[in-house]
């Protein structure tokens, strides 16, 4: 049985977070970021997540697309 890549990535991220937390509790600063770098990182993350969500979702603007969305919902309601 093969371990999934997602499992390895999540485990590695957890390990990194735990090591960072222990070092921080001991007064060490393993990730030496200034306030500006943190602000830029958070702002960039918000933009990336928002852009991905907007791109992923179905954004219907034209009347034909809106009618098609309504028809799709009707068909889904009938379990077709």
C-alpha positions in Angstrom: 0.0 0.0 0.0 1.4 3.4 -1.0 1.1 6.5 1.2 -0.6 9.4 -0.5 1.4 12.5 -1.3 -1.2 14.6 0.5 -0.6 12.7 3.7 3.1 13.2 3.5 2.7 17.0 2.8 0.2 17.4 5.7 2.5 15.5 8.1 5.6 17.5 7.0 3.7 20.8 7.6 2.5 19.6 11.0 6.1 18.7 11.9 7.4 22.1 10.8 4.7 23.9 12.8 5.4 21.8 15.9 9.1 22.4 15.7 8.5 26.1 15.2 6.2 26.2 18.2 8.6 24.5 20.5 11.5 26.8 19.4 9.3 29.8 19.9 8.4 28.6 23.4 12.1 28.3 24.1 12.7 31.9 23.1 14.3 31.1 19.8 13.1 32.7 16.6 13.4 30.1 13.8 11.4 32.0 11.3 12.7 35.6 11.6 10.1 37.7 9.8 9.5 41.3 10.3 6.0 42.9 10.6 6.2 44.1 6.9 7.0 40.6 5.6 4.1 39.0 7.6 1.7 41.7 6.3 2.8 41.1 2.7 2.5 37.3 3.1 -1.0 37.6 4.6 -2.1 40.0 1.9 -0.7 37.8 -0.9 -2.4 34.8 0.6 -5.8 36.6 0.7 -5.4 37.7 -2.9 -4.4 34.2 -4.1 -7.3 32.5 -2.2 -9.8 35.0 -3.4 -8.6 34.8 -7.0 -8.7 31.0 -6.9 -12.3 31.0 -5.5 -13.5 33.5 -8.1 -11.9 31.5 -10.9 -13.2 28.2 -9.7 -16.8 29.2 -9.2 -19.3 29.5 -12.1 -19.7 33.2 -12.6 -22.6 33.7 -15.0 -23.1 37.2 -16.3 -25.0 36.9 -19.6 -28.7 36.2 -19.7 -28.1 33.0 -21.6 -25.7 31.8 -18.9 -28.2 32.7 -16.2 -31.0 30.8 -18.0 -28.7 27.8 -18.4 -27.9 27.9 -14.6 -31.6 27.9 -13.8 -32.2 24.9 -16.2 -29.3 23.0 -14.6 -30.8 23.5 -11.2 -34.1 22.3 -12.4 -32.5 19.2 -13.9 -30.5 18.5 -10.7 -33.7 18.8 -8.7 -35.2 16.0 -10.8 -32.1 13.8 -10.2 -31.4 13.4 -13.9 
